[in-house]
Amino acid sequence: MTAILWLRRDLRLDDNPALQAALATGAAVLPVYIHAPDEESPWEPGGASRWWLHASLRSLDAALRERGSRLHIARGDSLNVLKQLAAETGATQVHWSRLYDPSTRERDTRIKQALRAAGLRCESHGSALLFEPWEISTAEHQPYRVFSAFWRACVKALTEPRPVAAPDRLPPPPEIDGGVSLDALGLLPRIPWDDGLKATWNPGEFSARERTEEFLDGQVADYSELRDQPGIPGTSRLAPHLHFGEISPRRILSMVIERFGDPTAKPVEAFVREVGWREFGYHLLYHFPQTPTEPLNRQFADFPWASAEVEAQLRAWQRGQTGIPMVDAGMRELWHSGWMHNRVRMVVASFLTKNLLIPWQDGARWFWDTLVDADLASNTLGWQWTAGCGADAAPYFRVFNPVRQGERFDPDGRYVRRWCPELRELPDKYLHQPWAAPETLLRSAGVKLGESYPAPMVDLGKSRARALAAYEQVKG
């Protein structure tokens, strides 16, 4: 007897309910990863996500082999592969962890129905969240659209989690033919642009646990004060590990409680609340599946986005060549490392959607391809929040001023000087607005606007006024 463990974005052995259910049958367990990116269309993994996935699968296979098992990798239609594996192994059941993206939800429903019709027992398990999206609702049994009310309801429902540790040994999987090698999936870039990712990240379950321990034993004490300063390593950087399921939020919460007791008390409350924002993103994606491409606030469907110079301005934004140092630093950090500090994400998103009047969907697509933590729920939540068209969104008239943001959150210029080294000799006073510096000072710092560093592509004041005028056309 065999139980198939279909692994997707739950690439861990610790606190994996699908694995635990498969083991509870007493059968041989066949861990399987099926590469079928077309089934996730239009949100198949981007380049940075594919890089992470390759390393994470390699790490998972090593962990399985240490315990007497191995990862079977296949490529093709998921339903056909599962049926074929069941026929070859005599498997009677399939277990997997739930996903919540609209396309994968539809696929999983279809697969579950087909496999059950073929006589297999199929079970999906909650693995990625503290609460399933349907478990938290308003008194009127409606989905929440305001984070503070949503999180209060979550806190009331919180119980101490009991994550199950990874097993020391696993039953050997059945011997089967076929499968493909990890390298055959073609997840790594053909032209090596990933040096920055390699230098920044170490994907895998072991690294996820280690990173969590380091953060909780160190930076979390100052998290609420330092998390907005991009030049200081004050955030957890757990987002990609969570996205690929290398660590569960239950395990994180358990580790918080083990160290600090009450997870809603200082110094960890601000960090746990950020885990809550992730939960809120999935809550919204589940109940409003159209939002990856359409605004939740329907009045923004007719927003008068810019039509002239959009392509050239979008390319300059993507490359970190806008002439606005805080924006350029963020976009260059993203391209180099596959990650961007959250405060800076808001700044660059506000600049794109408001100062340039370029649709938020264009920015979300670029983030999707370049972020190692590209997560449909979180990406959609963040972009609609900044653009002012989503749940609990920042008011549209709130336009982040990248100069003021830089002066406040990067006062010593550490962040901008790292990612915009051509400006490093400028004094702090002018670092975030080099166009305001006297020409003699620019020359002495080796800066020539329009040559060594771009001139600002828009006037921040005028472009803000244009954005507010556009908002007047659609506001209720």
C-alpha positions as CSV (number, residue, x, y, z in Angstrom):
1,M,0.0,0.0,0.0
2,T,1.2,3.5,-0.9
3,A,0.2,7.0,0.0
4,I,1.3,9.8,-2.4
5,L,2.4,13.0,-0.8
6,W,2.0,15.7,-3.4
7,L,4.2,18.6,-2.5
8,R,3.8,22.1,-3.9
9,R,4.5,25.1,-1.7
10,D,4.9,23.1,1.5
11,L,8.6,22.2,1.0
12,R,9.4,21.1,4.6
13,L,9.1,18.1,6.8
14,D,8.5,19.9,10.0
15,D,4.8,20.7,10.9
16,N,3.5,19.4,7.6
17,P,0.0,18.0,8.1
18,A,-0.2,16.3,4.7
19,L,3.0,14.4,5.5
20,Q,1.7,13.5,9.0
21,A,-1.6,12.2,7.4
22,A,0.2,10.1,4.9
23,L,2.5,8.6,7.6
24,A,-0.5,7.9,9.8
25,T,-1.8,5.4,7.2
26,G,1.2,3.1,7.9
27,A,1.7,2.9,4.1
28,A,4.8,3.6,2.1
29,V,4.9,7.3,1.4
30,L,5.9,8.6,-2.1
31,P,6.9,12.3,-1.9
32,V,6.2,13.9,-5.3
33,Y,6.8,17.3,-6.8
34,I,5.1,17.9,-10.2
35,H,6.4,20.7,-12.3
36,A,3.4,22.1,-14.2
37,P,3.8,25.9,-14.4
38,D,1.1,26.2,-17.1
39,E,-1.5,25.1,-14.6
40,E,-0.7,28.2,-12.5
41,S,-1.2,30.6,-15.4
42,P,-1.4,33.6,-15.5
43,W,0.6,33.5,-12.3
44,E,3.2,30.9,-13.1
45,P,6.4,31.5,-11.1
46,G,8.7,34.3,-12.2
47,G,12.4,34.2,-12.7
48,A,13.4,34.9,-9.1
49,S,10.8,32.4,-7.7
50,R,12.1,29.7,-10.0
51,W,15.6,30.2,-8.8
52,W,14.4,29.8,-5.2
53,L,12.3,26.8,-6.0
54,H,15.3,25.0,-7.5
55,A,17.3,25.5,-4.4
56,S,14.4,24.6,-2.1
57,L,13.6,21.4,-3.9
58,R,17.3,20.4,-3.7
59,S,17.3,21.1,0.0
60,L,14.1,19.1,0.5
61,D,15.4,16.1,-1.4
62,A,18.5,16.1,0.8
63,A,16.4,16.1,3.9
64,L,14.3,13.3,2.6
65,R,17.3,11.2,1.7
66,E,18.8,11.7,5.2
67,R,15.7,10.0,6.5
68,G,15.6,7.1,4.1
69,S,13.3,8.6,1.5
70,R,13.7,10.7,-1.6
71,L,11.8,13.2,-3.7
72,H,10.2,12.0,-7.0
73,I,10.2,14.8,-9.5
74,A,7.9,14.7,-12.5
75,R,6.8,17.1,-15.2
76,G,3.5,17.3,-17.0
77,D,-0.2,17.5,-16.4
78,S,-0.7,17.0,-12.6
79,L,-3.8,14.8,-12.8
80,N,-2.2,12.5,-15.4
81,V,1.0,12.2,-13.4
82,L,-0.9,11.4,-10.2
83,K,-3.0,8.8,-11.9
84,Q,0.1,7.2,-13.5
85,L,1.9,7.1,-10.2
86,A,-1.1,5.6,-8.4
87,A,-1.3,2.9,-11.1
88,E,2.4,2.1,-10.9
89,T,2.6,2.0,-7.1
90,G,-0.9,0.8,-6.2
91,A,-1.4,3.9,-4.2
92,T,-4.9,4.2,-2.6
93,Q,-4.7,7.8,-1.4
94,V,-3.2,11.2,-2.2
95,H,-2.5,14.0,0.4
96,W,-1.5,17.6,-0.3
97,S,-1.5,21.0,1.3
98,R,-4.0,23.6,0.2
99,L,-3.2,26.5,-2.1
100,Y,-5.4,29.6,-2.4
101,D,-4.5,31.2,-5.7
102,P,-7.6,31.2,-7.9
103,S,-6.1,29.1,-10.7
104,T,-4.7,26.5,-8.4
105,R,-7.9,26.3,-6.4
106,E,-9.8,25.5,-9.5
107,R,-7.2,22.9,-10.6
108,D,-7.1,21.2,-7.2
109,T,-10.9,20.9,-7.1
110,R,-10.9,19.3,-10.5
111,I,-8.1,16.9,-9.6
112,K,-9.8,15.9,-6.3
113,Q,-13.0,15.1,-8.1
114,A,-11.3,13.1,-10.8
115,L,-9.1,11.1,-8.4
116,R,-12.0,10.3,-6.1
117,A,-14.0,9.2,-9.1
118,A,-11.1,6.8,-9.9
119,G,-11.4,5.3,-6.5
120,L,-8.6,7.1,-4.6
121,R,-8.9,8.7,-1.3
122,C,-7.9,12.4,-1.6
123,E,-7.4,14.8,1.3
124,S,-6.2,18.4,1.3
125,H,-4.7,19.9,4.5
126,G,-4.3,23.3,5.9
127,S,-0.6,24.1,6.1
128,A,0.2,27.6,5.0
129,L,-1.8,29.8,7.4
130,L,-2.8,30.2,11.1
131,F,-6.5,30.3,10.0
132,E,-8.1,29.0,6.9
133,P,-9.6,32.0,4.9
134,W,-13.2,30.9,5.7
135,E,-12.6,30.5,9.4
136,I,-12.5,34.2,10.2
137,S,-15.6,36.4,9.3
138,T,-17.5,39.4,10.5
139,A,-20.6,39.1,12.8
140,E,-22.6,39.2,9.6
141,H,-20.6,36.2,8.2
142,Q,-18.9,38.4,5.6
143,P,-15.2,38.7,4.8
144,Y,-13.3,41.4,6.5
145,R,-12.0,44.4,4.5
146,V,-10.3,46.2,7.3
147,F,-7.1,44.8,8.7
148,S,-7.5,46.0,12.3
149,A,-10.9,44.4,12.7
150,F,-9.7,41.2,11.0
151,W,-6.6,40.9,13.2
152,R,-8.6,41.5,16.4
153,A,-10.8,38.6,15.4
154,C,-7.7,36.5,14.7
155,V,-6.2,37.3,18.1
156,K,-9.3,36.3,19.9
157,A,-9.2,33.0,18.1
158,L,-5.5,32.3,18.6
159,T,-4.6,29.2,20.5
160,E,-1.1,27.9,21.3
161,P,-0.1,25.8,18.2
162,R,1.2,22.3,18.6
163,P,3.4,21.9,15.5
164,V,4.6,18.4,14.9
165,A,8.4,18.0,14.4
166,A,9.9,16.4,11.4
167,P,10.2,12.6,11.7
168,D,13.6,11.2,12.3
169,R,13.0,8.4,9.7
170,L,10.6,7.9,6.8
171,P,9.5,4.7,5.2
172,P,11.3,4.0,2.0
173,P,9.2,5.0,-1.1
174,P,8.3,2.4,-3.7
175,E,10.7,1.8,-6.5
176,I,9.3,3.4,-9.7
177,D,10.7,4.3,-13.1
178,G,10.4,7.6,-14.8
179,G,10.7,11.0,-13.2
180,V,13.1,13.7,-14.2
181,S,16.1,15.3,-12.6
182,L,15.8,18.7,-10.8
183,D,18.1,20.3,-13.4
184,A,15.9,19.1,-16.2
185,L,13.1,21.4,-15.0
186,G,15.1,24.4,-16.2
187,L,14.4,26.6,-13.2
188,L,17.8,28.3,-13.1
189,P,18.5,31.1,-15.5
190,R,20.3,30.3,-18.8
191,I,22.2,33.5,-18.6
192,P,23.6,33.7,-15.1
193,W,22.1,36.9,-13.5
194,D,21.6,35.3,-10.1
195,D,24.9,36.1,-8.4
196,G,23.2,38.6,-6.1
197,L,20.6,36.0,-5.1
198,K,23.2,33.4,-4.3
199,A,25.1,36.0,-2.2
200,T,21.9,37.0,-0.3
201,W,19.8,33.9,0.3
202,N,20.1,30.3,1.4
203,P,16.7,28.6,0.6
204,G,15.5,25.5,2.4
205,E,13.8,24.4,5.6
206,F,17.0,24.3,7.7
207,S,17.8,27.9,6.7
208,A,14.2,29.0,7.4
209,R,14.4,27.6,10.9
210,E,17.8,29.1,11.6
211,R,16.8,32.5,10.3
212,T,13.7,32.5,12.5
213,E,15.8,31.6,15.6
214,E,18.4,34.3,14.8
215,F,15.7,36.9,14.4
216,L,13.7,36.0,17.5
217,D,16.9,35.8,19.6
218,G,18.2,39.1,18.3
219,Q,16.5,41.7,16.0
220,V,12.9,41.2,17.2
221,A,13.7,43.2,20.4
222,D,14.1,46.3,18.3
223,Y,11.8,45.4,15.4
224,S,9.2,48.0,16.0
225,E,11.8,50.8,16.0
226,L,14.1,49.5,13.2
227,R,11.8,47.8,10.7
228,D,11.2,51.0,8.7
229,Q,14.9,51.7,8.2
230,P,16.1,50.0,5.0
231,G,19.8,50.6,5.7
232,I,19.7,48.5,8.9
233,P,19.0,44.7,8.9
234,G,16.0,45.0,11.2
235,T,13.4,42.8,9.5
236,S,12.9,39.0,9.6
237,R,13.3,38.3,5.8
238,L,11.1,35.3,6.3
239,A,8.7,36.0,3.5
240,P,10.3,33.7,0.9
241,H,10.7,30.9,3.4
242,L,7.0,31.3,4.3
243,H,5.9,31.5,0.6
244,F,7.6,28.2,-0.3
245,G,6.4,26.6,2.9
246,E,9.9,26.0,4.3
247,I,8.5,27.0,7.7
248,S,4.9,27.2,8.8
249,P,3.3,30.2,10.6
250,R,2.3,27.8,13.3
251,R,6.0,26.9,13.9
252,I,6.9,30.6,14.0
253,L,4.1,31.4,16.5
254,S,5.1,28.4,18.6
255,M,8.7,29.7,18.7
256,V,7.5,33.2,19.7
257,I,5.4,31.8,22.5
258,E,8.2,29.6,23.7
259,R,10.5,32.7,24.0
260,F,8.1,35.5,25.0
261,G,4.9,34.0,26.2
262,D,2.1,36.3,25.0
263,P,2.5,36.8,21.2
264,T,0.6,40.0,21.3
265,A,2.8,41.7,23.9
266,K,6.0,43.7,23.4
267,P,8.5,43.2,22.0
268,V,7.0,40.7,19.5
269,E,3.6,42.2,18.9
270,A,4.6,44.2,15.9
271,F,6.3,41.2,14.3
272,V,3.3,38.9,14.9
273,R,1.0,41.5,13.5
274,E,3.0,41.3,10.3
275,V,2.3,37.6,10.1
276,G,-1.3,38.8,10.5
277,W,-1.0,41.0,7.4
278,R,0.0,37.9,5.5
279,E,-3.1,36.1,6.8
280,F,-5.2,39.1,5.7
281,G,-3.8,39.0,2.2
282,Y,-4.9,35.4,1.8
283,H,-8.3,36.2,3.4
284,L,-8.8,38.8,0.7
285,L,-7.5,36.7,-2.2
286,Y,-9.8,33.8,-1.2
287,H,-12.9,35.9,-0.9
288,F,-12.1,38.3,-3.8
289,P,-10.2,36.2,-6.4
290,Q,-10.5,38.9,-9.1
291,T,-8.2,41.3,-7.2
292,P,-4.8,40.2,-8.7
293,T,-5.9,42.1,-11.8
294,E,-8.9,44.2,-10.8
295,P,-9.2,46.8,-8.1
296,L,-11.3,45.8,-5.1
297,N,-12.7,49.3,-4.9
298,R,-14.6,49.3,-8.2
299,Q,-14.5,53.1,-8.6
300,F,-10.9,52.7,-9.6
301,A,-11.8,50.6,-12.6
302,D,-12.2,53.8,-14.6
303,F,-9.1,55.6,-13.2
304,P,-7.5,57.8,-15.9
305,W,-4.0,56.3,-16.0
306,A,-1.3,58.0,-18.0
307,S,-1.0,57.0,-21.7
308,A,2.0,59.0,-22.9
309,E,5.6,57.9,-22.2
310,V,4.4,55.0,-20.1
311,E,6.7,52.3,-21.6
312,A,9.9,54.4,-21.3
313,Q,9.0,55.5,-17.8
314,L,8.2,52.0,-16.7
315,R,11.5,50.7,-18.0
316,A,13.4,53.5,-16.2
317,W,11.5,52.6,-13.0
318,Q,12.3,48.9,-13.4
319,R,16.0,49.6,-13.9
320,G,16.4,52.1,-11.1
321,Q,17.0,55.0,-13.4
322,T,14.3,57.5,-12.3
323,G,16.6,60.1,-10.9
324,I,14.9,59.8,-7.5
325,P,17.5,58.2,-5.2
326,M,15.2,56.4,-2.8
327,V,13.2,54.9,-5.7
328,D,16.3,53.9,-7.6
329,A,18.0,52.4,-4.6
330,G,14.9,50.2,-4.0
331,M,14.6,49.0,-7.6
332,R,18.3,48.2,-7.8
333,E,18.2,46.3,-4.5
334,L,15.3,44.3,-6.0
335,W,17.1,43.4,-9.2
336,H,20.3,42.4,-7.4
337,S,18.9,40.5,-4.4
338,G,15.4,39.5,-5.4
339,W,14.1,41.4,-2.4
340,M,13.2,45.0,-1.3
341,H,12.7,46.5,2.1
342,N,9.0,46.9,2.8
343,R,9.1,50.6,3.5
344,V,10.8,51.1,0.2
345,R,8.3,48.9,-1.6
346,M,5.6,51.4,-0.5
347,V,7.8,54.3,-1.8
348,V,8.5,52.8,-5.2
349,A,4.9,51.7,-5.6
350,S,3.5,55.1,-4.7
351,F,6.0,56.7,-7.2
352,L,4.9,54.4,-10.0
353,T,1.1,54.7,-9.5
354,K,0.9,58.3,-8.4
355,N,3.8,60.3,-9.6
356,L,3.9,58.4,-12.9
357,L,0.2,57.4,-13.1
358,I,1.2,53.9,-14.3
359,P,-1.3,51.2,-13.4
360,W,-0.5,49.2,-10.3
361,Q,-0.9,46.0,-12.3
362,D,2.3,46.8,-14.2
363,G,4.2,47.2,-11.0
364,A,2.7,44.1,-9.5
365,R,3.8,42.1,-12.6
366,W,7.4,43.3,-12.3
367,F,7.5,42.4,-8.6
368,W,6.1,39.0,-9.4
369,D,9.0,38.3,-11.8
370,T,11.8,39.7,-9.7
371,L,10.9,39.0,-6.0
372,V,12.1,35.8,-4.4
373,D,9.1,36.2,-2.1
374,A,6.6,36.8,-4.9
375,D,3.3,35.8,-3.3
376,L,0.1,36.5,-5.1
377,A,-1.8,37.3,-1.9
378,S,0.8,39.6,-0.4
379,N,1.8,41.2,-3.7
380,T,-1.9,42.0,-4.5
381,L,-2.5,43.3,-1.0
382,G,0.5,45.6,-1.1
383,W,0.0,47.1,-4.5
384,Q,-3.7,47.7,-4.0
385,W,-3.0,49.2,-0.6
386,T,-0.5,51.7,-2.0
387,A,-2.5,52.5,-5.0
388,G,-5.5,53.3,-2.8
389,C,-7.9,50.8,-4.5
390,G,-7.8,47.8,-2.2
391,A,-9.0,46.8,1.3
392,D,-8.0,49.0,4.1
393,A,-6.0,51.0,1.6
394,A,-4.0,54.1,2.1
395,P,-6.1,57.0,1.0
396,Y,-5.4,57.8,-2.7
397,F,-4.4,61.3,-1.7
398,R,-1.6,60.0,0.4
399,V,1.3,60.2,-2.0
400,F,4.6,59.1,-0.5
401,N,7.2,61.8,-1.0
402,P,10.4,59.8,-1.7
403,V,12.6,62.7,-0.6
404,R,10.9,63.0,2.8
405,Q,10.8,59.2,3.2
406,G,14.5,59.0,2.5
407,E,15.4,61.8,4.9
408,R,13.2,60.2,7.6
409,F,14.1,56.5,7.2
410,D,17.6,56.7,5.7
411,P,18.9,59.8,7.4
412,D,22.5,58.8,7.2
413,G,22.2,57.7,3.6
414,R,23.4,54.2,4.2
415,Y,20.8,52.6,2.0
416,V,21.0,55.0,-0.9
417,R,24.8,55.1,-0.9
418,R,24.9,51.3,-1.1
419,W,22.6,51.0,-4.1
420,C,23.3,54.3,-5.8
421,P,27.1,54.5,-5.4
422,E,27.4,57.3,-7.9
423,L,25.9,59.5,-5.3
424,R,28.0,58.4,-2.4
425,E,30.1,61.6,-2.1
426,L,27.1,63.9,-1.8
427,P,26.4,65.2,1.7
428,D,23.4,63.9,3.6
429,K,21.5,67.1,3.0
430,Y,21.4,66.6,-0.7
431,L,21.7,62.8,-1.0
432,H,17.9,62.3,-1.4
433,Q,17.4,65.3,-3.7
434,P,20.6,65.8,-5.7
435,W,18.9,68.2,-8.1
436,A,18.7,70.7,-5.2
437,A,22.4,70.7,-4.7
438,P,24.5,73.6,-5.9
439,E,26.3,72.9,-9.1
440,T,29.7,73.4,-7.5
441,L,28.9,70.8,-4.9
442,L,27.7,68.3,-7.5
443,R,31.0,68.7,-9.4
444,S,33.0,68.2,-6.3
445,A,31.0,65.0,-5.6
446,G,31.6,63.7,-9.1
447,V,27.9,63.9,-10.0
448,K,26.6,65.2,-13.3
449,L,22.8,64.9,-13.5
450,G,21.7,63.4,-16.8
451,E,25.1,61.7,-17.2
452,S,26.6,60.0,-14.2
453,Y,23.2,59.9,-12.5
454,P,19.8,60.5,-14.2
455,A,18.0,63.8,-13.8
456,P,14.6,63.4,-12.1
457,M,12.1,62.1,-14.6
458,V,9.2,64.0,-13.1
459,D,8.7,67.0,-10.8
460,L,7.5,65.5,-7.5
461,G,5.2,68.4,-6.6
462,K,3.6,68.7,-10.1
463,S,3.2,65.0,-10.5
464,R,1.5,64.8,-7.1
465,A,-0.9,67.5,-8.1
466,R,-1.6,65.6,-11.4
467,A,-2.4,62.4,-9.4
468,L,-4.8,64.2,-7.1
469,A,-6.6,65.7,-10.1
470,A,-6.9,62.3,-11.6
471,Y,-8.4,61.0,-8.3
472,E,-11.0,63.7,-8.4
473,Q,-12.4,62.2,-11.6
474,V,-13.3,58.9,-9.9
475,K,-13.8,59.4,-6.2
476,G,-17.3,58.8,-4.9
